[in-house]
Amino acid sequence: MFENPEKRYYAYYGIALTSYLLGQSEDAEGYVNEAKAVQVDPYTQSEIERLMEYDVKLLQAEQQWLSKQANDFSKKYLTQSNPGL
């Protein structure tokens, strides 16, 4: 089966976000590390993280009760929110 690293990278971040929202921050960090271990070029990495930022903003708009946790995830794990990383 052909493996698409871009989809895998995105999927790991999605699982990390879900884990973080469920209060499983250790699992979330593990999935972020799994994503970072996937070999994708820097442009693709940036675009996927930008897409994750969009997902977080959409989640915040539709599930306002998760807004703070989703924002915390962005600040902690997404380089778009942390330009110094």
PDB file of N, CA, C and O in Angstrom:
ATOM      1  N   MET A   1       0.834  -1.173   0.000  1.00  0.00           N
ATOM      2  CA  MET A   1       0.000   0.000   0.000  1.00  0.00           C
ATOM      3  C   MET A   1       0.888   1.249   0.000  1.00  0.00           C
ATOM      4  O   MET A   1       1.853   1.331   0.760  1.00  0.00           O
ATOM      5  N   PHE A   2       0.563   2.194  -0.836  1.00  0.00           N
ATOM      6  CA  PHE A   2       1.310   3.440  -0.947  1.00  0.00           C
ATOM      7  C   PHE A   2       1.029   4.318   0.271  1.00  0.00           C
ATOM      8  O   PHE A   2      -0.123   4.533   0.648  1.00  0.00           O
ATOM      9  N   GLU A   3       2.089   4.813   0.870  1.00  0.00           N
ATOM     10  CA  GLU A   3       1.929   5.673   2.042  1.00  0.00           C
ATOM     11  C   GLU A   3       2.169   7.125   1.648  1.00  0.00           C
ATOM     12  O   GLU A   3       3.179   7.458   1.028  1.00  0.00           O
ATOM     13  N   ASN A   4       1.234   7.973   2.014  1.00  0.00           N
ATOM     14  CA  ASN A   4       1.343   9.388   1.719  1.00  0.00           C
ATOM     15  C   ASN A   4       1.802  10.107   2.993  1.00  0.00           C
ATOM     16  O   ASN A   4       1.016  10.243   3.930  1.00  0.00           O
ATOM     17  N   PRO A   5       3.060  10.571   3.048  1.00  0.00           N
ATOM     18  CA  PRO A   5       3.553  11.179   4.278  1.00  0.00           C
ATOM     19  C   PRO A   5       2.803  12.451   4.672  1.00  0.00           C
ATOM     20  O   PRO A   5       2.672  12.747   5.860  1.00  0.00           O
ATOM     21  N   GLU A   6       2.312  13.200   3.691  1.00  0.00           N
ATOM     22  CA  GLU A   6       1.578  14.419   4.006  1.00  0.00           C
ATOM     23  C   GLU A   6       0.293  14.107   4.764  1.00  0.00           C
ATOM     24  O   GLU A   6      -0.040  14.775   5.743  1.00  0.00           O
ATOM     25  N   LYS A   7      -0.422  13.088   4.304  1.00  0.00           N
ATOM     26  CA  LYS A   7      -1.661  12.694   4.979  1.00  0.00           C
ATOM     27  C   LYS A   7      -1.369  12.157   6.367  1.00  0.00           C
ATOM     28  O   LYS A   7      -2.116  12.411   7.312  1.00  0.00           O
ATOM     29  N   ARG A   8      -0.275  11.412   6.486  1.00  0.00           N
ATOM     30  CA  ARG A   8       0.107  10.876   7.786  1.00  0.00           C
ATOM     31  C   ARG A   8       0.454  12.003   8.765  1.00  0.00           C
ATOM     32  O   ARG A   8       0.051  11.972   9.927  1.00  0.00           O
ATOM     33  N   TYR A   9       1.194  12.981   8.287  1.00  0.00           N
ATOM     34  CA  TYR A   9       1.573  14.128   9.112  1.00  0.00           C
ATOM     35  C   TYR A   9       0.318  14.846   9.618  1.00  0.00           C
ATOM     36  O   TYR A   9       0.204  15.156  10.803  1.00  0.00           O
ATOM     37  N   TYR A  10      -0.612  15.103   8.708  1.00  0.00           N
ATOM     38  CA  TYR A  10      -1.871  15.770   9.061  1.00  0.00           C
ATOM     39  C   TYR A  10      -2.682  14.921  10.041  1.00  0.00           C
ATOM     40  O   TYR A  10      -3.241  15.445  11.004  1.00  0.00           O
ATOM     41  N   ALA A  11      -2.746  13.620   9.796  1.00  0.00           N
ATOM     42  CA  ALA A  11      -3.519  12.724  10.662  1.00  0.00           C
ATOM     43  C   ALA A  11      -2.960  12.708  12.082  1.00  0.00           C
ATOM     44  O   ALA A  11      -3.722  12.741  13.049  1.00  0.00           O
ATOM     45  N   TYR A  12      -1.642  12.659  12.213  1.00  0.00           N
ATOM     46  CA  TYR A  12      -1.049  12.675  13.551  1.00  0.00           C
ATOM     47  C   TYR A  12      -1.400  13.960  14.300  1.00  0.00           C
ATOM     48  O   TYR A  12      -1.689  13.927  15.496  1.00  0.00           O
ATOM     49  N   TYR A  13      -1.373  15.084  13.597  1.00  0.00           N
ATOM     50  CA  TYR A  13      -1.745  16.340  14.256  1.00  0.00           C
ATOM     51  C   TYR A  13      -3.226  16.331  14.633  1.00  0.00           C
ATOM     52  O   TYR A  13      -3.593  16.846  15.688  1.00  0.00           O
ATOM     53  N   GLY A  14      -4.068  15.762  13.797  1.00  0.00           N
ATOM     54  CA  GLY A  14      -5.486  15.664  14.124  1.00  0.00           C
ATOM     55  C   GLY A  14      -5.726  14.809  15.357  1.00  0.00           C
ATOM     56  O   GLY A  14      -6.541  15.152  16.214  1.00  0.00           O
ATOM     57  N   ILE A  15      -5.013  13.695  15.441  1.00  0.00           N
ATOM     58  CA  ILE A  15      -5.137  12.825  16.610  1.00  0.00           C
ATOM     59  C   ILE A  15      -4.585  13.537  17.847  1.00  0.00           C
ATOM     60  O   ILE A  15      -5.129  13.406  18.943  1.00  0.00           O
ATOM     61  N   ALA A  16      -3.506  14.286  17.659  1.00  0.00           N
ATOM     62  CA  ALA A  16      -2.931  15.041  18.780  1.00  0.00           C
ATOM     63  C   ALA A  16      -3.931  16.065  19.306  1.00  0.00           C
ATOM     64  O   ALA A  16      -4.103  16.202  20.517  1.00  0.00           O
ATOM     65  N   LEU A  17      -4.587  16.779  18.403  1.00  0.00           N
ATOM     66  CA  LEU A  17      -5.589  17.761  18.823  1.00  0.00           C
ATOM     67  C   LEU A  17      -6.716  17.083  19.587  1.00  0.00           C
ATOM     68  O   LEU A  17      -7.125  17.565  20.644  1.00  0.00           O
ATOM     69  N   THR A  18      -7.216  15.985  19.074  1.00  0.00           N
ATOM     70  CA  THR A  18      -8.290  15.251  19.748  1.00  0.00           C
ATOM     71  C   THR A  18      -7.846  14.792  21.131  1.00  0.00           C
ATOM     72  O   THR A  18      -8.579  14.948  22.107  1.00  0.00           O
ATOM     73  N   SER A  19      -6.653  14.232  21.210  1.00  0.00           N
ATOM     74  CA  SER A  19      -6.134  13.776  22.503  1.00  0.00           C
ATOM     75  C   SER A  19      -6.027  14.938  23.489  1.00  0.00           C
ATOM     76  O   SER A  19      -6.395  14.808  24.656  1.00  0.00           O
ATOM     77  N   TYR A  20      -5.526  16.063  23.012  1.00  0.00           N
ATOM     78  CA  TYR A  20      -5.360  17.239  23.871  1.00  0.00           C
ATOM     79  C   TYR A  20      -6.720  17.710  24.393  1.00  0.00           C
ATOM     80  O   TYR A  20      -6.858  18.049  25.569  1.00  0.00           O
ATOM     81  N   LEU A  21      -7.707  17.727  23.522  1.00  0.00           N
ATOM     82  CA  LEU A  21      -9.048  18.163  23.926  1.00  0.00           C
ATOM     83  C   LEU A  21      -9.689  17.201  24.924  1.00  0.00           C
ATOM     84  O   LEU A  21     -10.564  17.589  25.698  1.00  0.00           O
ATOM     85  N   LEU A  22      -9.248  15.950  24.899  1.00  0.00           N
ATOM     86  CA  LEU A  22      -9.751  14.957  25.843  1.00  0.00           C
ATOM     87  C   LEU A  22      -8.972  14.958  27.158  1.00  0.00           C
ATOM     88  O   LEU A  22      -9.226  14.149  28.049  1.00  0.00           O
ATOM     89  N   GLY A  23      -8.013  15.889  27.259  1.00  0.00           N
ATOM     90  CA  GLY A  23      -7.231  15.984  28.487  1.00  0.00           C
ATOM     91  C   GLY A  23      -6.054  15.037  28.546  1.00  0.00           C
ATOM     92  O   GLY A  23      -5.463  14.840  29.608  1.00  0.00           O
ATOM     93  N   GLN A  24      -5.713  14.455  27.425  1.00  0.00           N
ATOM     94  CA  GLN A  24      -4.608  13.492  27.361  1.00  0.00           C
ATOM     95  C   GLN A  24      -3.377  14.166  26.737  1.00  0.00           C
ATOM     96  O   GLN A  24      -2.962  13.834  25.627  1.00  0.00           O
ATOM     97  N   SER A  25      -2.810  15.119  27.480  1.00  0.00           N
ATOM     98  CA  SER A  25      -1.733  15.931  26.917  1.00  0.00           C
ATOM     99  C   SER A  25      -0.473  15.118  26.629  1.00  0.00           C
ATOM    100  O   SER A  25       0.257  15.435  25.690  1.00  0.00           O
ATOM    101  N   GLU A  26      -0.204  14.086  27.410  1.00  0.00           N
ATOM    102  CA  GLU A  26       0.967  13.245  27.120  1.00  0.00           C
ATOM    103  C   GLU A  26       0.792  12.526  25.791  1.00  0.00           C
ATOM    104  O   GLU A  26       1.726  12.452  24.993  1.00  0.00           O
ATOM    105  N   ASP A  27      -0.396  11.998  25.555  1.00  0.00           N
ATOM    106  CA  ASP A  27      -0.676  11.349  24.273  1.00  0.00           C
ATOM    107  C   ASP A  27      -0.577  12.356  23.139  1.00  0.00           C
ATOM    108  O   ASP A  27      -0.027  12.053  22.081  1.00  0.00           O
ATOM    109  N   ALA A  28      -1.109  13.553  23.359  1.00  0.00           N
ATOM    110  CA  ALA A  28      -1.056  14.599  22.330  1.00  0.00           C
ATOM    111  C   ALA A  28       0.384  14.898  21.956  1.00  0.00           C
ATOM    112  O   ALA A  28       0.718  14.992  20.775  1.00  0.00           O
ATOM    113  N   GLU A  29       1.223  15.044  22.944  1.00  0.00           N
ATOM    114  CA  GLU A  29       2.632  15.333  22.677  1.00  0.00           C
ATOM    115  C   GLU A  29       3.285  14.186  21.903  1.00  0.00           C
ATOM    116  O   GLU A  29       4.100  14.416  21.009  1.00  0.00           O
ATOM    117  N   GLY A  30       2.926  12.972  22.250  1.00  0.00           N
ATOM    118  CA  GLY A  30       3.454  11.810  21.531  1.00  0.00           C
ATOM    119  C   GLY A  30       3.054  11.822  20.066  1.00  0.00           C
ATOM    120  O   GLY A  30       3.871  11.514  19.199  1.00  0.00           O
ATOM    121  N   TYR A  31       1.815  12.170  19.781  1.00  0.00           N
ATOM    122  CA  TYR A  31       1.365  12.225  18.387  1.00  0.00           C
ATOM    123  C   TYR A  31       2.005  13.380  17.626  1.00  0.00           C
ATOM    124  O   TYR A  31       2.293  13.252  16.436  1.00  0.00           O
ATOM    125  N   VAL A  32       2.229  14.501  18.297  1.00  0.00           N
ATOM    126  CA  VAL A  32       2.946  15.607  17.648  1.00  0.00           C
ATOM    127  C   VAL A  32       4.358  15.153  17.295  1.00  0.00           C
ATOM    128  O   VAL A  32       4.860  15.449  16.211  1.00  0.00           O
ATOM    129  N   ASN A  33       4.993  14.432  18.214  1.00  0.00           N
ATOM    130  CA  ASN A  33       6.331  13.913  17.931  1.00  0.00           C
ATOM    131  C   ASN A  33       6.314  12.919  16.780  1.00  0.00           C
ATOM    132  O   ASN A  33       7.236  12.895  15.965  1.00  0.00           O
ATOM    133  N   GLU A  34       5.266  12.095  16.709  1.00  0.00           N
ATOM    134  CA  GLU A  34       5.123  11.164  15.578  1.00  0.00           C
ATOM    135  C   GLU A  34       5.014  11.943  14.267  1.00  0.00           C
ATOM    136  O   GLU A  34       5.621  11.574  13.262  1.00  0.00           O
ATOM    137  N   ALA A  35       4.237  13.020  14.292  1.00  0.00           N
ATOM    138  CA  ALA A  35       4.089  13.848  13.086  1.00  0.00           C
ATOM    139  C   ALA A  35       5.436  14.422  12.672  1.00  0.00           C
ATOM    140  O   ALA A  35       5.801  14.394  11.497  1.00  0.00           O
ATOM    141  N   LYS A  36       6.165  14.940  13.641  1.00  0.00           N
ATOM    142  CA  LYS A  36       7.455  15.552  13.328  1.00  0.00           C
ATOM    143  C   LYS A  36       8.470  14.539  12.803  1.00  0.00           C
ATOM    144  O   LYS A  36       9.425  14.909  12.121  1.00  0.00           O
ATOM    145  N   ALA A  37       8.259  13.260  13.124  1.00  0.00           N
ATOM    146  CA  ALA A  37       9.156  12.209  12.637  1.00  0.00           C
ATOM    147  C   ALA A  37       8.874  11.847  11.174  1.00  0.00           C
ATOM    148  O   ALA A  37       9.707  11.229  10.511  1.00  0.00           O
ATOM    149  N   VAL A  38       7.711  12.230  10.682  1.00  0.00           N
ATOM    150  CA  VAL A  38       7.352  11.957   9.284  1.00  0.00           C
ATOM    151  C   VAL A  38       8.126  12.939   8.400  1.00  0.00           C
ATOM    152  O   VAL A  38       8.154  14.141   8.666  1.00  0.00           O
ATOM    153  N   GLN A  39       8.738  12.423   7.372  1.00  0.00           N
ATOM    154  CA  GLN A  39       9.554  13.242   6.484  1.00  0.00           C
ATOM    155  C   GLN A  39       8.679  13.958   5.451  1.00  0.00           C
ATOM    156  O   GLN A  39       8.200  13.353   4.492  1.00  0.00           O
ATOM    157  N   VAL A  40       8.484  15.263   5.672  1.00  0.00           N
ATOM    158  CA  VAL A  40       7.813  16.113   4.690  1.00  0.00           C
ATOM    159  C   VAL A  40       8.663  17.370   4.532  1.00  0.00           C
ATOM    160  O   VAL A  40       9.359  17.777   5.462  1.00  0.00           O
ATOM    161  N   ASP A  41       8.603  17.975   3.365  1.00  0.00           N
ATOM    162  CA  ASP A  41       9.410  19.171   3.135  1.00  0.00           C
ATOM    163  C   ASP A  41       8.858  20.339   3.962  1.00  0.00           C
ATOM    164  O   ASP A  41       7.686  20.333   4.337  1.00  0.00           O
ATOM    165  N   PRO A  42       9.698  21.335   4.245  1.00  0.00           N
ATOM    166  CA  PRO A  42       9.284  22.454   5.112  1.00  0.00           C
ATOM    167  C   PRO A  42       8.058  23.209   4.604  1.00  0.00           C
ATOM    168  O   PRO A  42       7.230  23.644   5.404  1.00  0.00           O
ATOM    169  N   TYR A  43       7.930  23.369   3.294  1.00  0.00           N
ATOM    170  CA  TYR A  43       6.756  24.068   2.757  1.00  0.00           C
ATOM    171  C   TYR A  43       5.485  23.281   3.071  1.00  0.00           C
ATOM    172  O   TYR A  43       4.493  23.850   3.526  1.00  0.00           O
ATOM    173  N   THR A  44       5.520  21.981   2.831  1.00  0.00           N
ATOM    174  CA  THR A  44       4.362  21.133   3.098  1.00  0.00           C
ATOM    175  C   THR A  44       4.042  21.133   4.583  1.00  0.00           C
ATOM    176  O   THR A  44       2.874  21.206   4.966  1.00  0.00           O
ATOM    177  N   GLN A  45       5.060  21.052   5.415  1.00  0.00           N
ATOM    178  CA  GLN A  45       4.864  21.094   6.863  1.00  0.00           C
ATOM    179  C   GLN A  45       4.147  22.383   7.258  1.00  0.00           C
ATOM    180  O   GLN A  45       3.202  22.354   8.047  1.00  0.00           O
ATOM    181  N   SER A  46       4.589  23.494   6.720  1.00  0.00           N
ATOM    182  CA  SER A  46       3.972  24.780   7.014  1.00  0.00           C
ATOM    183  C   SER A  46       2.511  24.828   6.561  1.00  0.00           C
ATOM    184  O   SER A  46       1.646  25.335   7.274  1.00  0.00           O
ATOM    185  N   GLU A  47       2.250  24.296   5.372  1.00  0.00           N
ATOM    186  CA  GLU A  47       0.881  24.288   4.847  1.00  0.00           C
ATOM    187  C   GLU A  47      -0.042  23.396   5.676  1.00  0.00           C
ATOM    188  O   GLU A  47      -1.198  23.747   5.915  1.00  0.00           O
ATOM    189  N   ILE A  48       0.458  22.259   6.110  1.00  0.00           N
ATOM    190  CA  ILE A  48      -0.359  21.356   6.928  1.00  0.00           C
ATOM    191  C   ILE A  48      -0.645  22.002   8.284  1.00  0.00           C
ATOM    192  O   ILE A  48      -1.760  21.906   8.797  1.00  0.00           O
ATOM    193  N   GLU A  49       0.353  22.654   8.858  1.00  0.00           N
ATOM    194  CA  GLU A  49       0.129  23.320  10.133  1.00  0.00           C
ATOM    195  C   GLU A  49      -0.826  24.505   9.970  1.00  0.00           C
ATOM    196  O   GLU A  49      -1.611  24.797  10.872  1.00  0.00           O
ATOM    197  N   ARG A  50      -0.761  25.186   8.828  1.00  0.00           N
ATOM    198  CA  ARG A  50      -1.713  26.260   8.545  1.00  0.00           C
ATOM    199  C   ARG A  50      -3.129  25.686   8.457  1.00  0.00           C
ATOM    200  O   ARG A  50      -4.079  26.297   8.945  1.00  0.00           O
ATOM    201  N   LEU A  51      -3.268  24.519   7.838  1.00  0.00           N
ATOM    202  CA  LEU A  51      -4.557  23.846   7.758  1.00  0.00           C
ATOM    203  C   LEU A  51      -5.044  23.448   9.152  1.00  0.00           C
ATOM    204  O   LEU A  51      -6.233  23.557   9.449  1.00  0.00           O
ATOM    205  N   MET A  52      -4.134  22.990   9.999  1.00  0.00           N
ATOM    206  CA  MET A  52      -4.513  22.655  11.374  1.00  0.00           C
ATOM    207  C   MET A  52      -4.982  23.900  12.124  1.00  0.00           C
ATOM    208  O   MET A  52      -5.922  23.831  12.917  1.00  0.00           O
ATOM    209  N   GLU A  53      -4.329  25.037  11.877  1.00  0.00           N
ATOM    210  CA  GLU A  53      -4.778  26.292  12.495  1.00  0.00           C
ATOM    211  C   GLU A  53      -6.219  26.605  12.062  1.00  0.00           C
ATOM    212  O   GLU A  53      -7.040  27.045  12.868  1.00  0.00           O
ATOM    213  N   TYR A  54      -6.504  26.373  10.789  1.00  0.00           N
ATOM    214  CA  TYR A  54      -7.868  26.579  10.287  1.00  0.00           C
ATOM    215  C   TYR A  54      -8.832  25.630  11.011  1.00  0.00           C
ATOM    216  O   TYR A  54      -9.911  26.043  11.437  1.00  0.00           O
ATOM    217  N   ASP A  55      -8.440  24.368  11.148  1.00  0.00           N
ATOM    218  CA  ASP A  55      -9.282  23.393  11.842  1.00  0.00           C
ATOM    219  C   ASP A  55      -9.571  23.836  13.270  1.00  0.00           C
ATOM    220  O   ASP A  55     -10.697  23.713  13.753  1.00  0.00           O
ATOM    221  N   VAL A  56      -8.539  24.357  13.945  1.00  0.00           N
ATOM    222  CA  VAL A  56      -8.706  24.822  15.327  1.00  0.00           C
ATOM    223  C   VAL A  56      -9.678  25.997  15.364  1.00  0.00           C
ATOM    224  O   VAL A  56     -10.564  26.039  16.218  1.00  0.00           O
ATOM    225  N   LYS A  57      -9.525  26.943  14.455  1.00  0.00           N
ATOM    226  CA  LYS A  57     -10.419  28.112  14.435  1.00  0.00           C
ATOM    227  C   LYS A  57     -11.866  27.690  14.141  1.00  0.00           C
ATOM    228  O   LYS A  57     -12.802  28.220  14.739  1.00  0.00           O
ATOM    229  N   LEU A  58     -12.040  26.753  13.237  1.00  0.00           N
ATOM    230  CA  LEU A  58     -13.375  26.234  12.936  1.00  0.00           C
ATOM    231  C   LEU A  58     -13.970  25.540  14.156  1.00  0.00           C
ATOM    232  O   LEU A  58     -15.146  25.721  14.471  1.00  0.00           O
ATOM    233  N   LEU A  59     -13.160  24.755  14.829  1.00  0.00           N
ATOM    234  CA  LEU A  59     -13.611  24.087  16.051  1.00  0.00           C
ATOM    235  C   LEU A  59     -14.021  25.108  17.098  1.00  0.00           C
ATOM    236  O   LEU A  59     -15.050  24.952  17.756  1.00  0.00           O
ATOM    237  N   GLN A  60     -13.218  26.155  17.252  1.00  0.00           N
ATOM    238  CA  GLN A  60     -13.532  27.192  18.233  1.00  0.00           C
ATOM    239  C   GLN A  60     -14.856  27.884  17.909  1.00  0.00           C
ATOM    240  O   GLN A  60     -15.617  28.226  18.814  1.00  0.00           O
ATOM    241  N   ALA A  61     -15.126  28.087  16.646  1.00  0.00           N
ATOM    242  CA  ALA A  61     -16.370  28.741  16.243  1.00  0.00           C
ATOM    243  C   ALA A  61     -17.583  27.838  16.462  1.00  0.00           C
ATOM    244  O   ALA A  61     -18.654  28.303  16.851  1.00  0.00           O
ATOM    245  N   GLU A  62     -17.399  26.545  16.206  1.00  0.00           N
ATOM    246  CA  GLU A  62     -18.537  25.622  16.285  1.00  0.00           C
ATOM    247  C   GLU A  62     -18.722  24.997  17.661  1.00  0.00           C
ATOM    248  O   GLU A  62     -19.834  24.620  18.030  1.00  0.00           O
ATOM    249  N   GLN A  63     -17.654  24.887  18.408  1.00  0.00           N
ATOM    250  CA  GLN A  63     -17.705  24.282  19.755  1.00  0.00           C
ATOM    251  C   GLN A  63     -17.031  25.245  20.720  1.00  0.00           C
ATOM    252  O   GLN A  63     -15.914  24.995  21.171  1.00  0.00           O
ATOM    253  N   GLN A  64     -17.697  26.330  21.034  1.00  0.00           N
ATOM    254  CA  GLN A  64     -17.083  27.392  21.820  1.00  0.00           C
ATOM    255  C   GLN A  64     -16.587  26.928  23.184  1.00  0.00           C
ATOM    256  O   GLN A  64     -15.652  27.512  23.733  1.00  0.00           O
ATOM    257  N   TRP A  65     -17.188  25.910  23.724  1.00  0.00           N
ATOM    258  CA  TRP A  65     -16.764  25.398  25.025  1.00  0.00           C
ATOM    259  C   TRP A  65     -15.371  24.771  24.962  1.00  0.00           C
ATOM    260  O   TRP A  65     -14.746  24.559  26.000  1.00  0.00           O
ATOM    261  N   LEU A  66     -14.876  24.472  23.751  1.00  0.00           N
ATOM    262  CA  LEU A  66     -13.529  23.931  23.575  1.00  0.00           C
ATOM    263  C   LEU A  66     -12.521  24.997  23.158  1.00  0.00           C
ATOM    264  O   LEU A  66     -11.353  24.689  22.922  1.00  0.00           O
ATOM    265  N   SER A  67     -12.962  26.232  23.069  1.00  0.00           N
ATOM    266  CA  SER A  67     -12.142  27.299  22.518  1.00  0.00           C
ATOM    267  C   SER A  67     -10.813  27.483  23.238  1.00  0.00           C
ATOM    268  O   SER A  67      -9.772  27.580  22.587  1.00  0.00           O
ATOM    269  N   LYS A  68     -10.826  27.531  24.560  1.00  0.00           N
ATOM    270  CA  LYS A  68      -9.591  27.752  25.301  1.00  0.00           C
ATOM    271  C   LYS A  68      -8.619  26.594  25.113  1.00  0.00           C
ATOM    272  O   LYS A  68      -7.431  26.816  24.878  1.00  0.00           O
ATOM    273  N   GLN A  69      -9.112  25.363  25.213  1.00  0.00           N
ATOM    274  CA  GLN A  69      -8.240  24.199  25.047  1.00  0.00           C
ATOM    275  C   GLN A  69      -7.657  24.154  23.637  1.00  0.00           C
ATOM    276  O   GLN A  69      -6.478  23.844  23.464  1.00  0.00           O
ATOM    277  N   ALA A  70      -8.461  24.455  22.643  1.00  0.00           N
ATOM    278  CA  ALA A  70      -7.988  24.442  21.261  1.00  0.00           C
ATOM    279  C   ALA A  70      -6.934  25.525  21.049  1.00  0.00           C
ATOM    280  O   ALA A  70      -5.935  25.302  20.366  1.00  0.00           O
ATOM    281  N   ASN A  71      -7.161  26.682  21.632  1.00  0.00           N
ATOM    282  CA  ASN A  71      -6.184  27.764  21.535  1.00  0.00           C
ATOM    283  C   ASN A  71      -4.874  27.369  22.221  1.00  0.00           C
ATOM    284  O   ASN A  71      -3.792  27.639  21.701  1.00  0.00           O
ATOM    285  N   ASP A  72      -4.976  26.736  23.378  1.00  0.00           N
ATOM    286  CA  ASP A  72      -3.779  26.266  24.083  1.00  0.00           C
ATOM    287  C   ASP A  72      -2.990  25.271  23.226  1.00  0.00           C
ATOM    288  O   ASP A  72      -1.761  25.320  23.180  1.00  0.00           O
ATOM    289  N   PHE A  73      -3.706  24.373  22.551  1.00  0.00           N
ATOM    290  CA  PHE A  73      -3.049  23.411  21.668  1.00  0.00           C
ATOM    291  C   PHE A  73      -2.277  24.140  20.566  1.00  0.00           C
ATOM    292  O   PHE A  73      -1.119  23.822  20.296  1.00  0.00           O
ATOM    293  N   SER A  74      -2.923  25.111  19.940  1.00  0.00           N
ATOM    294  CA  SER A  74      -2.267  25.866  18.870  1.00  0.00           C
ATOM    295  C   SER A  74      -0.995  26.533  19.357  1.00  0.00           C
ATOM    296  O   SER A  74       0.052  26.442  18.716  1.00  0.00           O
ATOM    297  N   LYS A  75      -1.092  27.197  20.484  1.00  0.00           N
ATOM    298  CA  LYS A  75       0.072  27.906  21.018  1.00  0.00           C
ATOM    299  C   LYS A  75       1.203  26.951  21.377  1.00  0.00           C
ATOM    300  O   LYS A  75       2.379  27.280  21.221  1.00  0.00           O
ATOM    301  N   LYS A  76       0.845  25.785  21.851  1.00  0.00           N
ATOM    302  CA  LYS A  76       1.853  24.840  22.313  1.00  0.00           C
ATOM    303  C   LYS A  76       2.493  24.037  21.176  1.00  0.00           C
ATOM    304  O   LYS A  76       3.694  23.768  21.219  1.00  0.00           O
ATOM    305  N   TYR A  77       1.718  23.654  20.167  1.00  0.00           N
ATOM    306  CA  TYR A  77       2.204  22.679  19.198  1.00  0.00           C
ATOM    307  C   TYR A  77       2.318  23.148  17.752  1.00  0.00           C
ATOM    308  O   TYR A  77       3.008  22.508  16.959  1.00  0.00           O
ATOM    309  N   LEU A  78       1.674  24.223  17.394  1.00  0.00           N
ATOM    310  CA  LEU A  78       1.693  24.625  15.986  1.00  0.00           C
ATOM    311  C   LEU A  78       2.657  25.789  15.795  1.00  0.00           C
ATOM    312  O   LEU A  78       2.532  26.819  16.458  1.00  0.00           O
ATOM    313  N   THR A  79       3.612  25.625  14.894  1.00  0.00           N
ATOM    314  CA  THR A  79       4.634  26.659  14.693  1.00  0.00           C
ATOM    315  C   THR A  79       4.054  27.925  14.097  1.00  0.00           C
ATOM    316  O   THR A  79       4.656  28.990  14.228  1.00  0.00           O
ATOM    317  N   GLN A  80       2.896  27.844  13.441  1.00  0.00           N
ATOM    318  CA  GLN A  80       2.250  29.039  12.928  1.00  0.00           C
ATOM    319  C   GLN A  80       1.902  29.972  14.083  1.00  0.00           C
ATOM    320  O   GLN A  80       1.931  31.193  13.933  1.00  0.00           O
ATOM    321  N   SER A  81       1.571  29.387  15.241  1.00  0.00           N
ATOM    322  CA  SER A  81       1.266  30.173  16.433  1.00  0.00           C
ATOM    323  C   SER A  81       2.537  30.538  17.192  1.00  0.00           C
ATOM    324  O   SER A  81       2.539  31.446  18.023  1.00  0.00           O
ATOM    325  N   ASN A  82       3.619  29.816  16.894  1.00  0.00           N
ATOM    326  CA  ASN A  82       4.899  30.018  17.567  1.00  0.00           C
ATOM    327  C   ASN A  82       5.989  30.258  16.530  1.00  0.00           C
ATOM    328  O   ASN A  82       6.785  29.356  16.271  1.00  0.00           O
ATOM    329  N   PRO A  83       6.050  31.429  15.935  1.00  0.00           N
ATOM    330  CA  PRO A  83       7.015  31.677  14.866  1.00  0.00           C
ATOM    331  C   PRO A  83       8.470  31.477  15.287  1.00  0.00           C
ATOM    332  O   PRO A  83       9.336  31.307  14.429  1.00  0.00           O
ATOM    333  N   GLY A  84       8.748  31.493  16.566  1.00  0.00           N
ATOM    334  CA  GLY A  84      10.110  31.318  17.020  1.00  0.00           C
ATOM    335  C   GLY A  84      10.583  29.878  17.040  1.00  0.00           C
ATOM    336  O   GLY A  84      11.758  29.618  17.297  1.00  0.00           O
ATOM    337  N   LEU A  85       9.689  28.940  16.775  1.00  0.00           N
ATOM    338  CA  LEU A  85      10.066  27.513  16.802  1.00  0.00           C
ATOM    339  C   LEU A  85      10.782  27.115  15.542  1.00  0.00           C
ATOM    340  O   LEU A  85      11.171  25.957  15.392  1.00  0.00           O
TER     341      LEU A  85
END
